[in-house]
Amino acid sequence: MSDKWFSYGSIRYSLEQIFFLLEHKSLLESGHWPSRHIESGYIGSSKGRKYNTEGYFVKAVVIIAELNLRLNATGLDGILVVERYNHGYDEGELADRYKLDYYEVIDRLNSALNYCRGSKRKDTSYENYKYHQGYQKEKRDPS
């Protein structure tokens, strides 16, 4: 999917970050953060140690749980997102599998992803969000 890597402190649920989280979903749910796979060249000791008061797995589990919560709020659209970006099904396969139109699958994927990354997500339900997005789309599209 992506060569980008994000630290848990930088996660703001942008589109790239959602793809990163979905790519590593099972690893995060097991409590591990994906490694960066770069060598730092550092060969010293840590003189000032910092002791964490929570388990190493907490941040990974909390971040993927938040994404799962956002996706669950979108219903079938969230399932489509997980199957597309985590399990690797393409839009055509999803359309056949769920008896949907190909373009409807694309619209549902985009709508769910935009809802998951949106800042107004807490203010409205997914159904209201979709309604207003559709209204705005129709309003902008003169045809």
N, C-alpha and C positions, 0 to 999 in steps of 0.2 A: 504494500500500500504506500507507505511513506517512509522516507529516510529520516524524517525529523524525530527528535527526541525531546520530551518535556519533563521537567522536574515537577514533583507534586505541588510545589509552591507556586508554579507558574500557570496551573490549570485554571482557566476562566471559561471553559466550555465553548471555545471558538470552534469553527468547523474543522480546522486542522487537528485541534486537540481532541475533538470527538472521534475523528477517524483514528487517531493514535490510541485512544482508550478502547475503542471497539476492536482494534487490531490485537490488543493485549488483554482482552476482557477476561479470559480464563486465568491468566497469570495474576491479574489484579484481584480477582475474586478469591484466589488462593492466598492473598496477603503479601504478594511480592511485587515490587515496582520493577519495570523493565530496566535492564542495565543499558548503559550508554554505549558500551563497546568501544571506548577509546582509552588509550594509555596516557596517563598524565605525566609520567616520568618522575613522579614524586617518590623519594625514598627516605623519608624522615619519620620521626615520631611526632605524635601530637602531644605537646607539652600542656596545653590548656584543654583538658578534656571536657566535653559537654555530656552530661548524663540525661538521657531522655526519660521522661516519666510515663511514657506509653510504649506499647509494643511496636516493633518495626512494621508490623502488618497493618496497623490501624489506618494510616493515611491512605494506603492503596485501597483498602476495603471501603473506607468512607467515600473516596472519590468515585469509585465504580458504582457504589450504591446510589450516589446522587444521580449519576447518569442513568442507571436502571430505573430510578424513580421518575425521572423526566421522560424516559422512553415508555414506561408503563402508563403514564398519563395520556399517551397518544394512542393507546389501544393497538389495533391491527397495524397502523402505520409504524409504530415502534417495532413491532415484530418484523415488518418488512425491512426496516433499517438494520436490525441485528442480522437477519438472514442475508442481506445484501453485503454488508461491510464486515461481518464477522465470519459468516459461513461461506461467503464467496459466490452465492447465487447471483446471476445477472438479472436484469429487469425482465427479460423475456421469460426466463424460467419462473420468476415470481408471478408474472402475469398468468402463466399456464397453471401454476400450482394453486393460486388463490382465485382463479376464474375472474381475473380483472383485465381491463384494457391496458396495453403496454404504457400508454401515456398517462393513464390514471396511476399506475405504479410509480412512475417518475414524479408526478405531482404529489403523491402521498409521501414518498421519500423526502422530497424537498421540504414539504410542509412540516413533517416531523422533525427533521434536522433543524430547521429554522426555529421551531418552537423550543427545542431543547437548548439552543444557544441563546435564546432571547432573554432580555432583561425583564420584560413584562410578563413572563411566564407565570409568576406567582399571582398576578393581578387578575388573570382570566383563565377560564377552562380551555382545553384544547378545541372543543367544539366552537366556542365563541371566537377563538383565535382564527380557526379555519374559515368561519363565516365572514369575519372582517377582512381576512386576506383575500377571499374570493370576491367580496364586494369591492375592495380596492382594485383588484385585478380587472374586474368588469368595468369599473369606473375609468381606469386608465386606458383600457382597450376599446377604441371607438367602434370596432367591427362587431 
